[in-house]
Amino acid sequence: MDTLTLVDPDHDESFEHFVSLLGIEPRLSGTFSAGPKTSLQEEWDAWRQSLFLPLLAPSFVQAYGCGIRARTQELQEIDQKLDENLPSSIRKRSVKAAAPFFEGKSQMQGNREWLKYQERVENGDTPGHLAIAFALQSALYHVALIPALSSYAWFEFRSREGKGISAAPTEEEVRIFAAILPDVSVALSGERDDSTGGEHSLRVL
């Protein structure tokens, strides 16, 4: 399966990533963070193995499917289940990092499914985790699943310092991030099925 290249040789961000963050100004790190005295590579590998593969990627794929099929109730259940499985400190960061997705999102205010989810978050009926909000928004913007999941991981990686996102990633950052692309292949089955008109069949592992 081909995976999304999130940056071109000049380190410009992908169109899919731009669209998925349209109107968003990240202020806090999400579920991934790395301190100045720790190895970014080691921290990234640990996040991939402990959070992305077992919890975040499967939840993202399920939430994306709910967005495509307009199943808001199921979306809430996925959000709540993720909340139960995340460690306490990670859970709090995930919810706080998602806040900008619900603030002044004028592009989404005419979308009924987004408004339903936003209302449930505001009422305290569902936590509103970063992965779920990102997945739903990507689905409603019609970003394909593979680029959407890769863009979510890229967002986590680039916002890790909790200071927004800097102008351009370094060569080393691009190299370290790329370690997660095979994990997207693990989370998704992307073999082309010509009998369905070229659609990709998806499989959560």
N, C-alpha and C positions, 0 to 999 in steps of 0.2 A: 504494500500500500504506500502510495506517495503521501508524505506529510507536508503540512504547510510550512513554507519558508516565511518566517515572520519579518525578516529584514532583508533588504537587498544588499548588494555589495557596498553601497554607500550608507548602509544602516538606517535607511528610511523605513518606518513602520508600515506594515501591510495595510491594504485598503480595508480588509475585514476587521483588523484590530481597530482602525480608526472609526469605522462604522459602529462597532460594538461599544465604543466608549464615547459616542457622540453626545456632547453636553456634559460629560463627567469630568470633574476635577478631583483626582484622588488626593486625599489628605493623610491617610493612614495606611500602614502596611496591613495586608490581609492575614492569611493563615501562615504565610512564609515570611520569615525575617532572619537576618544574619547579622551578628554583631561585628564590629570592626576588628576584633581580636580573634575571630574564628575564620576558618577556611570556607569561602563561599561555595566551593565545589562540594565539600563534605556536608555542609548544611543543606544544599540543594538536593544532594543524593538522599539524605535522611528524610527530607520533606516528601520527596517523590515516593519513597518506600513506605513511610509511616502514615501519610495523609492522602496524597494524590491518588495513588493506585487503589488502596482499599476503601476510601471514603469519598473523596471529593469528585473524582472522575465518574464513578458510577452514579452519584447523586446528580451531577451535572447532566449526564446523558438522559437520565430519567426526567429531570426537570425540563430539559430541552424538548423532549417528546411531549410533555404536558403542554408546553407552550404552543407547539405545532398543532396539537389536537384540541386546544382550548379547554383543558381539564384543570381548572383552578383548584378544585377540592383535592385532587390527587397531588397537585403541586404543593399544597399546604402540608400534606402528609409526608412528602419527601423532605421538605424543609424541617419539619419537626423531628423526623427520624435522624437526619444529619445532626441536628442540635443535640440529640440524646447521645450520639456516638462520638462527638468531638470532645477532646479534653477541655476543661473549664476555661483555661486561659486562651486557648485557641478559639473557643466558641465566642468569647467576648470580642476578640479582635475581628473575627469574621463578620459579626453583626455590625460593629462600628465602621468597618471598612466599606460595608454596603450602603451606608447612609447616603452618600452623594448620589447614588442611583435613584433615590426617591425624592431628592431635593431639586426643585426647579427643572424637572425633566419635561420641558415643554413639548419635545418631539413625541413623547409617549402619552400625553394627556388625553388624546383622542382614542386611545386603544383600550377597549373595554376590559380585556384580560389583564393588562398591566394595572389598570385602576383597581380591579378587584383584588389583585395581589397586594398592591400598595395599601389599600384600605385595611386588609387583614393584618398587615404588618403594623400599621399605625394603631389599630385597635388591640394589638397584643395577642391576636389569635394565632400568629405564626411568627417565628423569630426574624426572618428576612436575612438569611445568610448570603454572603458574597457570591458563592458559587451558584446559588439558586437564582439570585437576581440577574447575574451575568448570563446564565443560560436562558432564562426567560426573555430577556431583552434581545439576545442574539437570535432566538427563534422568531420573535416578533419583527425583527429587522430582516428576517429571511437570510441571515448568514448561515451558510452550510455548517453542519455539525462538526466536521473535522477542523475547519478553520476556527470555529467558535471555541472548541475545547482547547486548541492550541493557543488561541488568543487569551483565554482565561489564565492559562499557565503563564503566559508572557506577562500579563497584568500582575499576577502574584509576584513574579520574579522582579519586575521593574519597580514595583512600589514597596519593596522590602524594607527600605530605610525609613518609611513613614514620613517622607518629606515630599510627597508627590513623585512625579517621574521626570528625571533629568532629560536633557535635550536629545542625546544620542547614546546608545550602548557602545561599550568598547569592544574590541576584538575578543578579549578574554570573556566578557559577559556573553557575547554571542556563542562562543564555543561552549561555555559552561551550560547555558540554557539548552543548547541542542541535545544535551543528554536526555532530555525528557521526551523528545519526539518519538523514540521507539515505544515509550510508555503510552502514547496516544494510540499506537497500533495495538497495544495490549488491551486498552480499554474499548477499542472499537474494532469491528470486523468490517473492512472496507473493500471486500472483493466485489468487483462489478458484476451485476446481474443483468445481462442483456434482455432477459425475458420480462423484466419490469421496466423496460424503457430506459435503462442506464442508471437506475436508482441504486444507492448503496444500501445493502442490508447491514443492520447494526446489531452488535451483540455485546451486552454487558457481561464482563467476566467476574 
